[in-house]
Amino acid sequence: MSGLSDIGARRPTPTAPPPSHGSYLTIRDNPNLTMTDPEVLNTFKSAEEHGGSFMTHLARAGIAADPVNRALILRTWPSIYQTYGPGSALYKEGL
């Protein structure tokens, strides 16, 4: 494969290697924010349960995503971990 998409543009290259199981996810834009894999999953589940229509679909995408794309979603929408992440009023474990 040449690395070109169907429309001829270059596909983006992930900036970070995927974290291994049991690792921590550090958000590049906020290096002080570190979450374990279960915390990331619980954040997306909390967003799915308490968010509006768009946030529910975004949370479902995060739940289904691989580790690289989960990190991409959290970097792109920091309001997810700010509103639904560990330490927030809406964060719940074991959903």
N, C-alpha and C positions, 0 to 999 in steps of 0.2 A: 504494500500500500504506500502511496506516495506522500501521505500526510496532508493531502488536500481534501477538503470536504466536497460534497456534491455541487456546491455553488462556486467552487474554485478558490475559496479562501483558506488560509492556513488554520488548522485546528489548534486550539489552545493547548499548551503543554502544562500539566499540573506543576505547581511551584514547589510542592512538598511531597515527599514519598508517603505512601499510605501508612498510617500507623498500624502496628501489629496488634493482635488481640491482647487485651489487658493493658494497653498503653494509655497514655494521656493525650488529649487533643489540646493543643495550644493554638489559640486564635492569633494569627500573624499580626493583625492590627491592634491586638490587645494582649501582649505577651504575659501579662499578669493573670490572664484568664486561662485556667487549665481545668479541663473536665475529664473524668474517667469515661470509658465507654458506656457503663450503665447510666452515668449522669447525662450523657449526650442523648441516649435513648429516652430516658425519663423526661428530658427537656422537650423532645419532639412529641412524646405522648401527652405531656401537659398542654402543649400548644394545640395538639389535635383536639383535646377535650374542651379546652376553654377558649380557643380562638374563634374568630369569625370564619366565614366561608373560605376566603383566600388563605388564611393562616392554617386552617384545617387541611387544605390540599397541599400546602407547602410542608406541613408537618408529616403528612403521609409520604410525600416524596423523600423527606429526610429519613424516615423510618425504613423505607425500601432501598435507600441509596447505599453505595459502597463508602468506605471511610473517606476517600478523597472528595467525593461529592457531598458528603455530610459536612465536611469542613468548609467546602465552597459555599454551601447554603448558609452556614453560620457566619462566615465572613461577609457574605453579601447582604444578609439581613441580621445585623447585630441586635435588633429589637427582639429576636427570638430568645436569645439567652438572657437579655436584660429583663424581659417580661416573664419568661417561663422557665428560666434556668435556675440552678441551685442558688438558694438565698432569696429568691423572689417569693412573693405571696402565693403565686399560682403553681409553684413547683411541687410536684408530688412524686414520691418514690413508689414503685411497685404497681403502677397503673397497668 
